[in-house]
Each structure stands twice: as C-alpha cells, then as structure tokens.
Amino acid sequence: WELHQLEGLVLGHNRIQHVAAPSDAHTTIRVLDLRCNPLEWTSESEGRSEMDACLSLLPMLQDLRLAEVDLPAVPTSTFSINTLSELNLSCNPSLSLLPDSISVLASLHLFAASQCAFSGPIPGVLRSLSKLQWLALDRNG
C-alpha cells in the first residue's frame, strides 16, 4: 500500500482471499473493513497468518471489521493493537473460543461476536474491559 494518508479502508462484500500487509508501519489506517470476504487463513513460513502480518503493521487501527470471513480464531496480532476501540467478529460460525488475551484491549468500547459458535455464560474476561459500551453476542450457541 502506498496511500500514506488513507484513514479508512472498506473492502467489504468483495471476493478478497488474501490480505497484503502495508508497505511500512507508518500507515494512518484507522478503519479496516473486510466484512463478507472469503479470506483464506493460511500460515506464512514463520507461522503467522497473512492477517497477523497485516494487523501488526497497523499501529493506529481503531475499528476492525472481520464479520463473515470464515474466521477460525481471533488473529493473534489483534491483541497488540492498543488503539483498537471497535472489534466486529460476527457471523463466523467456526469461531467458538474467545481468548483471555482480549482483556488487553483496554480501549475497546464495542465488541460484536453475534452468530458465532460461542456457548455458555458470557466470558468473565469481558468484565475487565472497563470502556466497553456495546456488547453484541446474540444468536450464539
């Protein structure tokens, strides 16, 4: 990517399968919307997914939309984005585990994981998200 002033990248409802990482870590992208794309979650040689490589180079990201992308697990690098305030993982029927590491997302005020495969009580780890204002967990289990 060479668009150094770009703040929002909305690519939802396309046929994107692979996500390329930005060319440098000085990107200003605050919104990344990949909703409704048939993303492939293959691993690179060092064991990280393409998505992890991409997210690790988005230090200013505030809004991540990964709804309906056949997400098997929350990308690990999501938990290193301390600016993240909105996370939408809805409509990923293979997503059944919410890692405890979500508790490090101290700036999160919206978390949506509707229509996934979560079951049981609301995870206690969500209690540590003191800025959380919106929680959508409908149609799970």
C-alpha positions in Angstrom: 0.0 0.0 0.0 1.4 3.4 -0.9 -1.6 5.6 0.3 0.1 7.2 3.3 -2.8 9.5 4.2 -5.5 6.8 4.0 -7.5 6.5 7.2 -10.3 4.1 6.2 -10.1 1.0 4.0 -13.5 -0.5 3.3 -13.3 -3.7 1.2 -16.4 -5.5 2.4 -18.5 -7.7 0.1 -15.8 -8.5 -2.4 -14.1 -11.7 -3.3 -10.8 -11.0 -1.5 -9.0 -14.1 -0.4 -5.6 -12.7 0.7 -4.6 -9.6 2.6 -1.3 -8.0 1.8 0.5 -6.1 4.6 1.1 -2.4 4.1 4.5 -1.4 2.7 5.6 0.1 6.0 4.4 0.6 9.6 3.7 4.3 9.2 0.3 3.9 7.8 -2.5 6.1 9.1 -5.3 3.5 8.6 -7.8 3.7 11.5 -10.6 1.6 9.9 -10.2 -1.8 8.2 -13.4 -3.4 7.0 -13.0 -6.8 5.4 -16.6 -8.0 6.0 -18.1 -10.7 3.8 -15.0 -11.8 2.0 -13.8 -15.4 1.5 -10.5 -14.8 3.2 -8.1 -17.7 3.3 -6.4 -18.2 6.7 -3.2 -19.9 5.6 0.0 -19.5 7.5 3.2 -17.9 6.2 6.6 -19.6 6.7 7.2 -18.0 10.1 3.9 -19.4 11.4 1.9 -16.2 11.3 -1.2 -15.7 9.2 -1.3 -13.1 6.5 -3.9 -11.3 8.6 -1.5 -11.2 11.6 1.3 -9.8 9.4 -1.1 -7.1 8.2 -2.5 -6.1 11.6 0.9 -5.9 13.2 1.7 -3.0 10.7 -1.5 -1.0 11.5 -0.5 0.8 14.8 -3.3 3.4 14.6 -6.1 0.9 13.9 -9.3 1.8 15.8 -12.0 -0.2 14.1 -11.5 -3.8 12.8 -14.4 -5.4 11.0 -13.9 -9.1 10.3 -17.6 -10.2 10.2 -18.5 -13.1 7.9 -14.9 -14.0 6.8 -14.8 -17.7 8.0 -12.6 -16.7 10.9 -11.3 -19.9 12.6 -9.8 -17.9 15.5 -9.1 -14.3 16.6 -5.9 -13.2 14.8 -3.2 -13.1 17.5 -1.9 -9.7 16.5 -5.3 -8.2 17.3 -4.3 -8.2 20.9 -1.3 -6.0 20.3 -3.3 -3.1 18.8 -3.7 -0.9 21.9 -5.7 1.8 19.9 -8.5 -0.7 18.9 -11.9 0.6 20.1 -14.3 -1.4 17.9 -14.0 -5.1 17.0 -16.6 -6.9 15.0 -16.1 -10.7 14.6 -19.8 -11.5 13.9 -21.1 -14.2 11.6 -18.1 -16.5 11.9 -19.6 -19.9 12.7 -16.2 -21.6 13.3 -15.3 -19.1 16.0 -16.0 -20.8 19.3 -13.3 -19.5 21.6 -12.7 -16.0 22.9 -9.1 -16.0 24.2 -8.4 -14.4 27.6 -6.0 -12.1 25.8 -8.9 -10.0 24.7 -8.6 -8.4 28.2 -5.6 -6.4 27.0 -7.8 -4.4 24.6 -8.3 -1.6 27.2 -9.7 0.9 24.6 -12.4 -1.4 23.3 -15.8 0.2 23.6 -17.7 -2.0 21.0 -17.3 -5.8 20.7 -19.6 -7.7 18.4 -19.4 -11.5 18.1 -23.0 -12.3 17.1 -23.8 -15.5 15.2 -20.6 -17.3 16.1 -20.3 -20.7 17.9 -19.9 -19.4 21.5 -21.9 -21.2 24.2 -22.3 -20.9 27.9 -22.2 -17.8 30.1 -20.7 -14.5 29.0 -16.9 -14.9 29.4 -15.7 -13.3 32.6 -12.7 -11.8 30.8 -15.1 -9.3 29.2 -15.6 -7.7 32.7 -12.1 -6.3 32.6 -12.9 -4.2 29.5 -13.8 -1.1 31.5 -14.5 1.1 28.5 -16.9 -1.4 26.8 -20.2 0.2 26.0 -21.7 -2.1 23.3 -21.6 -5.9 23.6 -23.3 -8.0 20.9 -23.3 -11.7 21.5 -26.8 -12.6 20.1 -27.5 -15.8 18.1 -24.6 -17.9 19.6 -24.6 -21.5 20.8 
